[in-house]
Amino acid sequence: MRLGHRLLPAVLSVALLALVGAALAVPASAEPASATAERAPRVIAREVVFEVANTSEALLRCPSDQEMYRVRGRLVGPERDVLGRGGPLRVNVLVHDAGTGGWFWNLRRHPRYDYATQLARQGETSLVLDRLGYDGSPLPNGRATCLDAQAHMLHQVVQHLRSGRYEFTQGRVTSPHASHVVVQAHGVGGAIAQLEAARFDDTDGLVLMSWSGTNLSDLALRQAEQQRAACLQGSGYAPYGATAAQYRALLFTSAPAAVQQTAVRRRNPTPCGDVTSLASVVLSSALTAGRVEAPVLLLSGSRDARVRNQAAQAAARFTSSEKVTTRVLPGAGSALPLERSAPRTRRLVLEWLRAL
């Protein structure tokens, strides 16, 4: 009995140590959410500005005023990368469609559909660009530019990103250099991006959303004619979609009502120079697709009202590309980053980017 009494404290001590050890040994699969959050990059956004020339490089130049402009955008990404502290940097240049604007890619009021911020949380840095004539990059005379000039300005932006020749609008922070540039574009922005890639061969990848060259639907063609008629009446800008309902019909199929309402409030008219040069740039982009050497990702929605779903035909034009990947999102309309399938759109893009 006396021996048992002497052993009892020792046994209790061993049992207590075992219990404490078990409590402290948390399996990796059961790691607290707070620890996971600590490892996620801190996302920041900074306003930036580029000095570009509004000039056309086509053999048959479209009208542009040849002047210098300050084109603005937002650099969105992990803090270390936006501030130039993260080493070699890939920047995704996000090019918007007619009738939208940079907000299309950075819809901060609806975080689930904020494409740039969601990509940043996965380690990607993006330049959300306002093309000349839109929002932060105003152009008093909408006839003073054209889509070929937009392609040349995009080329200048890509070059400035690579050299670091641009500025933060606030603070004395050194602009980071991009070691790799991928251009992602939506709608007519796809024509601009495709033309830039074919002509200058200075991008490391091309993502074209809801753009299929000449495979435009009757609805899209009627919309182009309506804009052209408005421009012929003397206006410098033409509405994209005569009414809010028409605007929604052109872009959306499944986007939440609140997202559509925000988009309608923020929609932009199209510079008439872009409107009147659309046909020639559509043709040029189709004829030059075979000169694009960078990898290409083509994304489209199965219910896109603006393009005919001929993805295979569109892919076949990129005869010189290293690799052409085509994906169709079931049930989605044109505005892929804002449709309910937006998480799948981002997942497809991220998988493609990581394979570059």
Secondary structure as the mmCIF struct_conf table of DSSP 4:
data_model
#
loop_
_struct_conf.conf_type_id
_struct_conf.id
_struct_conf.beg_label_comp_id
_struct_conf.beg_label_asym_id
_struct_conf.beg_label_seq_id
_struct_conf.end_label_comp_id
_struct_conf.end_label_asym_id
_struct_conf.end_label_seq_id
HELX_RH_AL_P HELX_RH_AL_P1 ARG A 2 LEU A 24
HELX_RH_3T_P HELX_RH_3T_P1 ALA A 28 ALA A 30
HELX_RH_AL_P HELX_RH_AL_P2 ALA A 33 ARG A 39
BEND BEND1 ALA A 40 ALA A 40
HELX_LH_PP_P HELX_LH_PP_P1 PRO A 41 ARG A 42
STRN STRN1 VAL A 43 ALA A 53
BEND BEND2 ALA A 58 LEU A 60
HELX_LH_PP_P HELX_LH_PP_P2 ARG A 61 PRO A 63
STRN STRN2 MET A 68 PRO A 78
HELX_RH_AL_P HELX_RH_AL_P3 GLU A 79 VAL A 82
TURN_TY1_P TURN_TY1_P1 LEU A 83 GLY A 84
BEND BEND3 GLY A 86 PRO A 88
STRN STRN3 ARG A 90 VAL A 95
TURN_TY1_P TURN_TY1_P2 ALA A 98 GLY A 99
HELX_RH_3T_P HELX_RH_3T_P2 GLY A 102 TRP A 105
TURN_TY1_P TURN_TY1_P3 ARG A 108 ARG A 109
BEND BEND4 HIS A 110 HIS A 110
HELX_RH_3T_P HELX_RH_3T_P3 PRO A 111 TYR A 113
HELX_RH_AL_P HELX_RH_AL_P4 TYR A 115 ALA A 120
TURN_TY1_P TURN_TY1_P4 ARG A 121 GLY A 123
STRN STRN4 THR A 125 LEU A 129
TURN_TY1_P TURN_TY1_P5 LEU A 132 GLY A 133
STRN STRN5 TYR A 134 TYR A 134
TURN_TY1_P TURN_TY1_P6 ASP A 135 GLY A 136
STRN STRN6 SER A 137 SER A 137
BEND BEND5 PRO A 140 PRO A 140
HELX_RH_3T_P HELX_RH_3T_P4 GLY A 142 ALA A 144
HELX_RH_AL_P HELX_RH_AL_P5 LEU A 147 SER A 163
TURN_TY1_P TURN_TY1_P7 GLY A 164 GLY A 164
STRN STRN7 GLU A 167 PHE A 168
BEND BEND6 THR A 169 GLY A 171
HELX_LH_PP_P HELX_LH_PP_P3 THR A 174 ALA A 178
BEND BEND7 SER A 179 SER A 179
STRN STRN8 HIS A 180 HIS A 186
TURN_TY1_P TURN_TY1_P8 GLY A 187 GLY A 187
HELX_RH_AL_P HELX_RH_AL_P6 VAL A 188 PHE A 200
BEND BEND8 ASP A 204 ASP A 204
STRN STRN9 GLY A 205 MET A 209
BEND BEND9 SER A 210 SER A 210
TURN_TY1_P TURN_TY1_P9 GLY A 213 THR A 214
STRN STRN10 LEU A 216 LEU A 216
HELX_RH_AL_P HELX_RH_AL_P7 ASP A 218 LEU A 232
TURN_TY1_P TURN_TY1_P10 GLN A 233 GLY A 234
BEND BEND10 GLY A 236 GLY A 236
STRN STRN11 TYR A 237 ALA A 238
BEND BEND11 TYR A 240 THR A 243
HELX_RH_AL_P HELX_RH_AL_P8 ALA A 244 LEU A 251
BEND BEND12 THR A 253 SER A 254
HELX_RH_AL_P HELX_RH_AL_P9 ALA A 257 ARG A 266
HELX_LH_PP_P HELX_LH_PP_P4 PRO A 269 PRO A 269
STRN STRN12 THR A 270 PRO A 271
HELX_RH_AL_P HELX_RH_AL_P10 CYS A 272 THR A 276
TURN_TY1_P TURN_TY1_P11 SER A 277 SER A 277
HELX_RH_AL_P HELX_RH_AL_P11 LEU A 278 THR A 288
HELX_RH_3T_P HELX_RH_3T_P5 ALA A 289 ARG A 291
BEND BEND13 ALA A 294 ALA A 294
STRN STRN13 VAL A 296 GLY A 301
TURN_TY1_P TURN_TY1_P12 SER A 302 ARG A 303
BEND BEND14 ALA A 305 ARG A 306
STRN STRN14 VAL A 307 VAL A 307
HELX_RH_AL_P HELX_RH_AL_P12 ALA A 311 ALA A 316
TURN_TY1_P TURN_TY1_P13 ARG A 317 ARG A 317
TURN_TY1_P TURN_TY1_P14 THR A 319 SER A 320
BEND BEND15 GLU A 322 GLU A 322
STRN STRN15 VAL A 324 LEU A 329
TURN_TY1_P TURN_TY1_P15 PRO A 330 GLY A 331
BEND BEND16 SER A 334 SER A 334
HELX_RH_3T_P HELX_RH_3T_P6 LEU A 336 LEU A 338
BEND BEND17 GLU A 339 GLU A 339
TURN_TY1_P TURN_TY1_P16 ARG A 340 SER A 341
HELX_RH_AL_P HELX_RH_AL_P13 ALA A 342 ARG A 354
TURN_TY1_P TURN_TY1_P17 ALA A 355 ALA A 355
#
